[in-house]
Amino acid sequence: MFDIVWIKSKIKDGDYYFSRHGDQERQNDNLTIAEVEEALLTGRILEQYEDTGRGESCLIAGFTTQGKPLHIVCGEIENRVVIITVYIPTPPKFTTPYERGSE
């Protein structure tokens, strides 16, 4: 189980990295690294995921300083946060940044 305080501490210290997929998704949505950091530092954990072969992870919902909602899936490798993917939550999968849709 992940703790948001631990994740925020790691982000503040720069003790994290993007997976190849996570960085590609960030670029696909034209998100800056600063925006992802902002969302993580303001975020809260929405869901925790069990180890499905790649380790445990969690879904964080947060906002940039400009109010843009982001979802970030994070894991841990060698006591560092790894950003597995990042995206802008949109319908129909999400009705709000905090609520799943009917999909």
Wavefront OBJ file of the C-alpha trace (Angstrom):
o trace
v 0.000 0.000 0.000
v 1.299 3.407 -0.960
v 1.323 6.458 1.260
v 0.757 9.856 -0.369
v 3.114 11.552 2.115
v 5.951 9.228 1.018
v 5.202 9.874 -2.667
v 5.089 13.656 -2.202
v 8.381 13.563 -0.280
v 10.044 11.620 -3.090
v 8.698 14.047 -5.709
v 9.926 17.079 -3.721
v 13.375 15.455 -3.439
v 13.472 14.596 -7.149
v 13.725 10.931 -6.196
v 11.526 9.624 -9.015
v 11.619 8.820 -12.689
v 9.302 8.216 -15.619
v 9.003 4.798 -17.194
v 9.398 4.859 -20.964
v 5.630 4.417 -21.308
v 4.900 7.112 -18.716
v 7.108 9.640 -20.452
v 5.575 8.823 -23.832
v 2.052 9.292 -22.449
v 3.124 12.580 -20.850
v 4.370 13.820 -24.191
v 1.259 12.541 -26.020
v -0.885 14.793 -23.781
v 1.570 17.712 -24.137
v 2.237 17.719 -20.397
v 5.389 19.167 -18.908
v 7.360 17.466 -16.177
v 6.524 20.451 -13.947
v 2.791 19.862 -14.495
v 3.119 16.215 -13.485
v 5.063 17.231 -10.365
v 2.403 19.855 -9.498
v -0.382 17.278 -9.819
v 1.494 14.767 -7.673
v 2.188 17.351 -4.978
v -1.500 18.372 -4.818
v -2.875 14.902 -5.398
v -4.553 12.179 -3.462
v -4.572 8.438 -3.933
v -7.780 7.218 -5.568
v -7.004 3.533 -6.011
v -4.394 1.030 -4.870
v -3.492 -1.871 -7.166
v -2.088 -5.228 -6.128
v 1.016 -6.718 -7.671
v -0.011 -8.014 -11.082
v 3.486 -9.063 -12.079
v 5.057 -5.601 -12.188
v 4.713 -4.683 -8.542
v 2.117 -2.737 -6.605
v 0.966 0.644 -7.874
v -1.559 3.378 -7.151
v -3.634 5.912 -9.048
v -3.245 9.527 -7.960
v -5.572 12.366 -8.988
v -4.179 15.872 -8.755
v -4.237 19.274 -10.402
v -1.660 21.548 -11.969
v -1.363 25.119 -10.738
v -3.482 26.073 -13.781
v -6.250 23.713 -12.620
v -5.682 20.971 -15.193
v -6.683 17.563 -13.752
v -4.199 14.713 -14.126
v -4.153 11.040 -13.259
v -0.797 9.484 -12.504
v -0.163 5.798 -11.887
v 2.897 5.338 -9.663
v 4.874 2.386 -8.447
v 8.093 1.873 -6.536
v 11.404 0.466 -7.671
v 14.451 0.489 -5.390
v 12.833 2.986 -2.979
v 12.138 5.456 -5.801
v 8.804 6.494 -7.254
v 8.323 5.381 -10.836
v 5.686 7.135 -12.896
v 4.112 4.331 -14.886
v 1.627 6.418 -16.838
v 0.005 9.835 -16.793
v -3.099 11.108 -18.543
v -5.878 13.666 -18.444
v -9.041 11.943 -17.134
v -11.935 12.319 -19.552
v -15.424 10.902 -20.072
v -16.674 8.279 -20.520
v -14.039 6.536 -18.394
v -14.171 9.286 -15.745
v -17.099 11.618 -15.065
v -14.923 13.779 -12.781
v -11.251 13.524 -11.855
v -12.377 11.527 -8.800
v -15.220 9.372 -10.156
v -15.255 6.573 -12.697
v -17.802 6.742 -15.469
v -20.040 4.033 -16.845
v -17.423 2.553 -19.169
l 1 2 3 4 5 6 7 8 9 10 11 12 13 14 15 16 17 18 19 20 21 22 23 24 25 26 27 28 29 30 31 32 33 34 35 36 37 38 39 40 41 42 43 44 45 46 47 48 49 50 51 52 53 54 55 56 57 58 59 60 61 62 63 64 65 66 67 68 69 70 71 72 73 74 75 76 77 78 79 80 81 82 83 84 85 86 87 88 89 90 91 92 93 94 95 96 97 98 99 100 101 102 103
